Amino acid sequence: MRFAVRLLLVGCTIALDGAASRGSASAASGAPPSRRVTIEATEYAFRAPATLPPGLTAFRFVNRGKVAHEVQLFRFDKRVDTKTARSYLAAGDAPDSAADPSGSVLIAFPGVTAHEEVLVQLERGELYALICGFRDAPDKPKHASLGMTALIEVR
């Protein structure tokens, strides 16, 4: 299964994945999201809800840190349980085989809110990863390996 993702770009909506493939009438019709969630970045952590209810959700990204950050937002494959997802994130990365093939990335420079939002039709039982793959310099570790990861459970 794939999830519906749209980027809202200063008044434009670009559909990245067909919402109709999951039977989501609200995502396909352009209906407003049932909730907005802000993901905040600092050095080197995310602040985001640990759990969310099902429904169409708009994610926005705010960088409150002093260096550039990204949030890679992707859904874990349904075969990955919460414990395994947490262990992947604690290691600072998840293998491609553990992730659903779709996802999104938002980027924000220090003190900036990304102009785009990501719309996701959340379904009960899903697990979503937040990862920052940026480095402060080519010879520095990825932010994820410094702890900049988070897990969202849909309940």
N, C-alpha and C positions, 0 to 999 in steps of 0.2 A: 504494500500500500504506500501511496505517496501522499504528502500533505500539500495543501494549497498555500502558495506563497505569492505575495504581491509586494512590490516596492512602491511606495507612494513618493513620487518625485515632484516636489513643488507643483502640486495641482494635477500631476499625471499619475495614472496607475498603469503599471506594466505587469501583466500576468506572467509568472515564471512557470507555473504548473497548473494544469487544468483542474479546477476545483470540482468540476462535474464528475471527474473520475472517481470521486469518493462520495458523490451524491450530496454535496454541500450546496444547497440552493442559496443560502445567505452569502457565501463567499462568491459564487458565480454571479449573483445578481448585483453585487457591489453594495450590499447592505452594510451599515456601519458595524464595526466590531462590538461585541458584547462587553469588552473591557480593554483597557490600555494598560500595559505593564512597562515600567521603566527599568532598564538594566543599567546600573551605574558601574563605571570602572574607576578604580583607584590603583595605586601601586601596591601590590600586584594581586588584586582580588576583584571579584564581581559582587555587587549587592543586587540580589534579585530574589523573588519569592521562591521558597523551596517547593511549594506545592501551588497548583492552580486548578480550578475547576474546568471541565470541558467547555468548549464553545469557541467562537471566533475571537481571536485575541490579537491585538496590535502590539508589537514589541518596538520600543524606541530605545536608543542607546545614547547615554550621556557619559562623557569622559570628565571626571572630576580630578583626574591625575595630572601629573606634570610631564608625561611622555605620551606619545600616540598609542592608542589601543584599538583592538578590533574585538568583535564578538562573533565567533563562528557559532551559529545556532543550528543544531541538527538533531534529528530524532534518532534514538538508538533503535536498532532492529528489535522486533518483538521478542526474539529469543534471548535478549540480554536482560537479566534481572537487575534489580536495584543494587545489590551488593557488587555484582560484576561491573556495572556502570561506574559505581563509586571508585572501585579499584583502578579502572582505566583512567579516570580523571585524577586520582591521586598520583598516578604515574606521569601525568601531564600530557597524555595523548590517548586516543582510542584507535584501534586498527580499523581500516576501511571496512573489514568484514563485520564489524559491530554496529556500523551506522547504516541508516536508511540512505539510499543513493541521492536523496535531495537534501537541500539545506540552504542557508543564507549567511551572508557576512555583512556586518555593518562596521564602519570605520569612523573613528572620531579623533581629532587632534586634541591636545590638552585644552581643557576648559570649554569644549565644544559639544553640542548636541548634534548627532547625525541628522541630516535633512530628511533621510528616508525612514520609513517604518516597515516592518515585516509583519504581514498578516498570516496567522497560522490557525487552522481549524483544529483545535486541540481535542483529543478523544481520550476518554477514561482509560487508564492503564499505560499510557505512553510515558516515555522518559526522554527528556531533552537535555542535551549537553550544551554548555557555554564554555568556549575555549578561546583564549587569546594566543595566537601563534606568532605575534610580533616579538622582535628582539630590540634591545636598546642600541645595539651595535652588532656588526657581523660576527664578532668574537664573543658575544654575550649569549646567555641561555634564552630560550623562548620563555615568554612570560608564563605560559602554562606550566612549565617545569618549576617555576617559582611559586606556584599555587594559584595562578589565575585561571581557575576552572570553577564550574558550578553545575549542579544538577537540578532540574525542575521535574517534579512528578505530577502527572495529571490525575486527579482523584475526583 
